[in-house]
């Protein structure tokens, strides 16, 4: 399961960006933009913000990573023989 929730990053100059993390089953392929996907919730002080979702690191046995509609997916959600929890990284570019 991806944990979901929101995360905010702020600078010391009054600029901030808030994103929502994906939630739900890790093997849900495709997702829908804004639903169980990485999503830009808000930005303050920035002109523009874009999201760059990285390929997830899938630690399930024989699990393959993919990203579709800002949703990271691992092809195998089983925890049998897993080498630790799967993870994903989001890069937010602002200007």
Steps between C-alpha positions, in 0.01 A plus 500: 500500500619851422449713814332807344472828690631847425849641532605867501844641427567866587785738436608777734364759254129430539481252211350153547360209305265226622460163329274201562671160494345193338296267718342161464620179343858510375407283200215724375621560145441839338301679764314815408662842512416655838366175643751279679778671305761765578311829476591866544259630765621861533789737451567835664750756375602299195396584143504139387544151646531170312516141621746236382410156635797262506480126435414330829746267669305176520623254756235233454617171350536539119308830516537742206473882538298739285345848510175600329296817562741596784424167672796281595419130470671176590373196312506278810346621826577178688726530803616138464878501446499883498834663585338799675224749423478640148553876465462787259653844453334815372702794367321837511644770274400856588575845365 
